Amino acid sequence: PGPRNLAAEAVFALPELLSPQECVDILDKARALQLGPMEVAGGRHYRRSLVRDPALARLLWSRAESFIRAAVRDCDMRPLGFGCSSGDWQLAGLNTAMRINQYSAGDFVAPHRDAQYSETVDFRSICTLVIPLQSKGLVQFYKAHNVMDCRGMSVSEEITSHGGLREGYTRVGHAYRAGHPVIIGQDVLHEGLPDDKFGPAKALLRTDVL
């Protein structure tokens, strides 16, 4: 958790949720649907499939709920954004929108924060649930050394104002393992990195904790 103890500022690693065969099956189905390009100049380059799958969302939540509740038990559950400073916010499940991201040689995601999903003002995401479908690749998290008001800045402007990633941030890396999820708070700065030991290719399932 970060200095405000918000779940939206925290990172947690969870036990295995998907078996190796389930990971293979999900990735095969996504490839059969075709993966479309996701490109933002200088920001990201990979291929993705997006589907609405309520059954998979229910299955994953049935397996993950107890671990997620334990992980965020002592955190402030308020989401980010306007209108979230009051009220009693409770966990509600997973977003039914499943994103399968496939990264090949040369693909990347620059340092970023995950976008919030907001169906209504009272129904929002606080974290991203990432489940690697292959034991390849790394994710690197960044925590600024100094607290600074960066409202209105782009991510690149914020990084520059802190003196750059190398000098202004503490870096923590995490190696992906197929089927083993990571919860990433949606105020956490992070980027995906290739893992030279296993090669650049990797595949992830992403959805949101609501």
N, C-alpha and C positions, 0 to 999 in steps of 0.2 A: 504493500500500500504506500501511497504518496503522503505528503505532509498533511493533507486534509482528511486522510483515512477514507477516501471515497473508493468504492468498488471500481468506479470508472477510471481510477488512477493505478490500479493494481494489476499484477500478473501472477497467474497460478498455473502450475503443471498438475494435470490430473492423471489418475491411473488409466489403464487401457480401456477404451470404450468399444472399439471395433476390432474384430479378429483379422488376421492377415488376409483370409479369404474374403471377408466382407469388404475390406479396403479394395481388393482387386476387383470385386464385382461392381462396386460403386464407380470406380474409375472406368471400367469397361463400358458401363451404361452411359456415362457422360461422354466418352469418346464416340459411342454409337450415335449420340444426338448431335455430334459435331461441336467442336470448341471454337468459338469465335474470337477474333483478336480484341485485346484490351490494350489500347495504346494512348498514352499521353506523353507528348514530347518532353523528354528529360525526367519524367515522373514514373512511368511504368510501361512495361512491354511484356505481355504474356498472352496466353489463350485461356478462355473461360467458357463454361456452360452454366446457365442459371435456370433452375427449375423450381416450381412450387411442389413440395412433397410433404404434406401434412403427416403421412404415415411415418416417414423417416424422422420428422421432427419429434413426433410422439415417442418413437423408439429411442432416439438419442436422449430425450429428456428423462425417460424412465430409467435409463442407465446412469445418467449424469447428475440427476437432481440432488441426490444425497451428497455427492462430492462437491457440487457447486455451493449448496447451502452451507456446508461445513467450511468451505474456503472463504466465503464472504460473511460469515457469521458475525464477525466483529467490525465489519465495514459499514460506512454510511452508504445507504442504497440509493441516494438521490442520483438521477441521471444528470447529464450535462444539459445546459440550455435554459431558455427562458421558461418561467413558470414551474421550475423544479425545486425551488428552495423550501417549499412547505409541503405538508401532507405526509402520509405514511406509505412509503413506496415498498412494494412487495414483489418478489420473484413470480413470474407468470408463465415461464416456459421458454421455448425456442421459436425463433422466426421460422416460418415454413419455407422461406426462400433459401434454397441451398445453392451455393456457388462452388463449383469445382474449378480450381485454378491449376493450369498445367504450365510449368516453366521448362524451357529447353535452353540449349546453349545460347548465351547472349541475352536472355530474358532477365528482367530485374524489376524490383519495386524500390524506388528511392525512399529515404526516410519520410514517414507520414504518420498520421493518426487515422484510425478507421472511422468512417462516417457513421453517424447515428441513424438508426432506423426509428421512425416516429409515425406510427399509424394514426394516433390521436394525441392530443396534448397530455393525456393521462396514461398513454401506453407507449413506452419508449424502450430502446435498448440501452444497456449500460456497458456491456462487454461483447467482444467477439469470441466465439468458440471456434478454434482452428483445430482440425483433426488431420494430421498428415496421412496421406494414403500411400506414401512410400517413405522408407527410412533414408531420406536424402535431404540435404539442405540445412541451413541454419537460419535462425531469426535473431537479430541483435536489437536489444532494447537500450534506450538512451535516457538518462536522468540528468537534468541540468544541475550544475554545481550550485548555482545561485538562483533564487526566486526572483522573477522579473515579470512585470506586467507586459505581456506580449499580445494583448488584445488588438485586433485589427491587422496584425502582421501575417504574412504568408509563412509557411513552414521554413522556407529558405531564409527569409528575413529574420525569423526567430533564431535559427541556428547561427546566423552571422552575428546577431546581437549578443549571443552568448560566447562568441569567440571561436566558433567552429566546433564540429563534432569531436575532434581530437583533443582540443584544449578545454572546451566548455562543458563536457558531459562525462559522466561515468557510464561505461559500456558493459553490458552483460549479455553474453551469447547463450543460446539454447539450441542444442542439436535435435532435430526432429526424429521421432520414432513412429513408424507406421502404427496407426490406431490409438496413439497416446495423445490426448488433446492438450492444448494450451488455452487458457482464458486470458485475453488481452483487453484490459480496460480501454475504453475508447478515448481516453485522454493520454494514452501512453505513446510516446514517439518510438517508432521501431522501423526496421527495414529487413527485407529478406535478402540473404546472402547465399551464393553457391557454396557447396561443400566440396573442396578439391579432392577429398578422400574418396567420395562416392560419385563424383561427376556433377555437372550442373543441373541435370534434370530433377524435377521434383513435382509433386502434385499434392494439393491440399483441398479439403472440404472446409468451407467457411459458412457460418451462420451467426445469428445474434442471440445473446441471452437477454430476455425481456423482463 
